[in-house]
């Protein structure tokens, strides 16, 4: 009888321990999913449209919450967004925010002009070969470009980006370690 009670007790405690571990794992997965979906997300960069700022295979951390609720976007921020249908892609893009609603944008003489002034772009290493007539960014939209200006599918190709398509702002590069740090603004 004593052996039978010990087996029942051991069985219950083993079952209880397994249940506790299952609870811990389920809670961990749920928290991980919530954080990744709504707060901060690691991103892998598969294209060269942001060279040299972001290299192929770089890993970035993207803020998906705080910039929407406690901050604001600024020209120069590197953002993540769902591209408009004109971009013919279902994958999220990573580009540099160039202009906000009401700003004027023009590209001439290999330089970008925002509101009539040349912007300093130390992250652009090749002179831009494309030109663009002066445009005004409409309300509710932004103008974005890749740092690899001559090889980027961006607002110069498919037009203005709806602000509500922006899903995050890059915080920092975490891989490779030798390039760990924030994105240049």
KOLLOBA-468945 format. One record per residue (C-alpha): residue number from 1; residue in three letters; x, y, z. Coordinates in nm, 2 decimals, m for minus. Last residue first. Layout:
BEGIN
nr	rest	c1	c2	c3
NUM	Ala	X	Y	Z $
...
//
This chain:
BEGIN
nr	rest	c1	c2	c3
185	Unk	2.06	6.02	m3.94 $
184	Unk	2.31	5.74	m3.92 $
183	Unk	2.17	5.40	m3.80 $
182	Unk	2.26	5.30	m3.44 $
181	Unk	2.54	5.06	m3.35 $
180	Unk	2.69	4.72	m3.39 $
179	Unk	2.91	4.71	m3.71 $
178	Unk	3.18	4.48	m3.57 $
177	Unk	2.90	4.27	m3.40 $
176	Unk	2.75	4.17	m3.73 $
175	Unk	2.47	4.19	m3.63 $
174	Unk	2.30	4.41	m3.37 $
173	Unk	2.22	4.71	m3.60 $
172	Unk	2.03	4.97	m3.41 $
171	Unk	1.69	5.14	m3.35 $
170	Unk	1.52	5.11	m3.68 $
169	Unk	1.18	5.28	m3.70 $
168	Unk	0.87	5.08	m3.74 $
167	Unk	0.55	4.98	m3.92 $
166	Unk	0.51	5.27	m4.16 $
165	Unk	0.21	5.20	m4.39 $
164	Unk	0.00	5.46	m4.20 $
163	Unk	0.22	5.73	m4.33 $
162	Unk	0.12	5.65	m4.69 $
161	Unk	0.43	5.64	m4.90 $
160	Unk	0.45	5.88	m5.20 $
159	Unk	0.53	5.77	m5.55 $
158	Unk	0.63	5.43	m5.70 $
157	Unk	0.97	5.50	m5.87 $
156	Unk	1.10	5.82	m5.70 $
155	Unk	0.93	5.70	m5.38 $
154	Unk	1.16	5.39	m5.37 $
153	Unk	1.30	5.10	m5.56 $
152	Unk	1.67	5.16	m5.50 $
151	Unk	1.97	5.10	m5.72 $
150	Unk	2.10	5.45	m5.81 $
149	Unk	2.02	5.60	m5.47 $
148	Unk	2.20	5.33	m5.26 $
147	Unk	2.08	5.52	m4.95 $
146	Unk	1.72	5.41	m5.03 $
145	Unk	1.46	5.68	m5.07 $
144	Unk	1.14	5.78	m4.89 $
143	Unk	0.88	6.05	m4.93 $
142	Unk	0.60	6.07	m4.68 $
141	Unk	0.22	6.08	m4.69 $
140	Unk	m0.08	6.18	m4.48 $
139	Unk	m0.09	6.53	m4.63 $
138	Unk	0.07	6.55	m4.97 $
137	Unk	0.45	6.57	m5.03 $
136	Unk	0.50	6.86	m5.27 $
135	Unk	0.69	6.78	m5.58 $
134	Unk	0.98	6.96	m5.76 $
133	Unk	1.10	6.77	m6.07 $
132	Unk	1.32	6.47	m6.03 $
131	Unk	1.66	6.38	m6.15 $
130	Unk	1.82	6.04	m6.16 $
129	Unk	2.20	5.98	m6.17 $
128	Unk	2.25	6.04	m5.80 $
127	Unk	2.62	6.08	m5.72 $
126	Unk	2.75	5.77	m5.55 $
125	Unk	2.84	5.74	m5.18 $
124	Unk	2.51	5.85	m5.01 $
123	Unk	2.55	5.81	m4.63 $
122	Unk	2.70	6.16	m4.60 $
121	Unk	2.37	6.31	m4.71 $
120	Unk	2.36	6.68	m4.63 $
119	Unk	2.03	6.82	m4.76 $
118	Unk	2.03	7.09	m5.03 $
117	Unk	1.78	7.35	m4.95 $
116	Unk	1.47	7.45	m5.15 $
115	Unk	1.21	7.28	m4.91 $
114	Unk	1.41	6.96	m4.94 $
113	Unk	1.67	6.95	m5.22 $
112	Unk	1.84	6.62	m5.30 $
111	Unk	2.17	6.64	m5.50 $
110	Unk	2.31	6.49	m5.82 $
109	Unk	2.26	6.83	m6.01 $
108	Unk	1.89	6.80	m5.95 $
107	Unk	1.65	6.61	m5.72 $
106	Unk	1.35	6.80	m5.58 $
105	Unk	1.14	6.75	m5.28 $
104	Unk	0.89	6.99	m5.12 $
103	Unk	0.77	6.94	m4.77 $
102	Unk	0.40	6.96	m4.68 $
101	Unk	0.37	6.61	m4.54 $
100	Unk	0.72	6.47	m4.45 $
99	Unk	1.04	6.43	m4.64 $
98	Unk	1.34	6.20	m4.67 $
97	Unk	1.27	5.90	m4.46 $
96	Unk	1.54	5.64	m4.53 $
95	Unk	1.44	5.30	m4.65 $
94	Unk	1.36	4.95	m4.52 $
93	Unk	1.09	4.76	m4.72 $
92	Unk	0.84	4.50	m4.60 $
91	Unk	0.79	4.21	m4.84 $
90	Unk	0.47	4.20	m5.05 $
89	Unk	0.63	4.36	m5.35 $
88	Unk	0.50	4.52	m5.67 $
87	Unk	0.61	4.88	m5.56 $
86	Unk	0.28	5.01	m5.70 $
85	Unk	0.10	4.81	m5.44 $
84	Unk	0.24	5.04	m5.17 $
83	Unk	0.53	4.91	m4.96 $
82	Unk	0.46	4.79	m4.60 $
81	Unk	0.71	4.99	m4.40 $
80	Unk	1.04	4.99	m4.21 $
79	Unk	1.21	5.32	m4.13 $
78	Unk	1.56	5.47	m4.13 $
77	Unk	1.52	5.82	m3.99 $
76	Unk	1.68	6.10	m4.19 $
75	Unk	1.37	6.32	m4.20 $
74	Unk	1.21	6.28	m3.86 $
73	Unk	0.94	6.06	m3.73 $
72	Unk	0.77	6.13	m3.40 $
71	Unk	0.79	6.01	m3.05 $
70	Unk	0.59	5.86	m2.77 $
69	Unk	0.31	5.66	m2.92 $
68	Unk	0.41	5.57	m3.28 $
67	Unk	0.79	5.59	m3.22 $
66	Unk	0.74	5.38	m2.90 $
65	Unk	0.56	5.09	m3.06 $
64	Unk	0.73	4.92	m3.36 $
63	Unk	1.09	4.99	m3.27 $
62	Unk	1.31	4.78	m3.51 $
61	Unk	1.62	4.59	m3.42 $
60	Unk	1.85	4.53	m3.72 $
59	Unk	2.04	4.23	m3.86 $
58	Unk	2.27	4.29	m4.15 $
57	Unk	2.26	4.02	m4.43 $
56	Unk	2.34	4.27	m4.71 $
55	Unk	2.49	4.59	m4.57 $
54	Unk	2.30	4.88	m4.42 $
53	Unk	2.45	5.23	m4.44 $
52	Unk	2.65	5.14	m4.76 $
51	Unk	2.41	5.03	m4.91 $
50	Unk	2.04	5.09	m4.83 $
49	Unk	1.90	4.93	m5.15 $
48	Unk	2.13	4.63	m5.12 $
47	Unk	1.87	4.37	m5.04 $
46	Unk	1.81	4.09	m4.79 $
45	Unk	1.81	4.28	m4.46 $
44	Unk	1.71	4.07	m4.15 $
43	Unk	1.49	4.23	m3.90 $
42	Unk	1.45	4.19	m3.52 $
41	Unk	1.13	4.32	m3.38 $
40	Unk	1.03	4.55	m3.10 $
39	Unk	0.69	4.64	m2.95 $
38	Unk	0.38	4.51	m3.12 $
37	Unk	0.44	4.18	m3.30 $
36	Unk	0.78	4.09	m3.15 $
35	Unk	0.67	4.18	m2.80 $
34	Unk	0.34	4.00	m2.83 $
33	Unk	0.49	3.69	m2.99 $
32	Unk	0.77	3.67	m2.72 $
31	Unk	0.51	3.71	m2.45 $
30	Unk	0.29	3.43	m2.59 $
29	Unk	0.60	3.20	m2.64 $
28	Unk	0.71	3.26	m2.29 $
27	Unk	0.36	3.21	m2.15 $
26	Unk	0.33	2.88	m2.34 $
25	Unk	0.67	2.76	m2.22 $
24	Unk	0.61	2.85	m1.86 $
23	Unk	0.26	2.68	m1.87 $
22	Unk	0.41	2.37	m2.03 $
21	Unk	0.68	2.36	m1.76 $
20	Unk	0.42	2.39	m1.48 $
19	Unk	0.21	2.11	m1.64 $
18	Unk	0.52	1.89	m1.66 $
17	Unk	0.59	1.96	m1.29 $
16	Unk	0.23	1.88	m1.19 $
15	Unk	0.24	1.55	m1.39 $
14	Unk	0.57	1.46	m1.21 $
13	Unk	0.42	1.56	m0.87 $
12	Unk	0.10	1.35	m0.94 $
11	Unk	0.30	1.05	m1.06 $
10	Unk	0.53	1.07	m0.76 $
9	Unk	0.23	1.08	m0.52 $
8	Unk	0.06	0.79	m0.70 $
7	Unk	0.38	0.59	m0.70 $
6	Unk	0.44	0.67	m0.33 $
5	Unk	0.08	0.57	m0.25 $
4	Unk	0.12	0.23	m0.43 $
3	Unk	0.46	0.17	m0.25 $
2	Unk	0.28	0.24	0.09 $
1	Unk	0.00	0.00	0.00 $
//
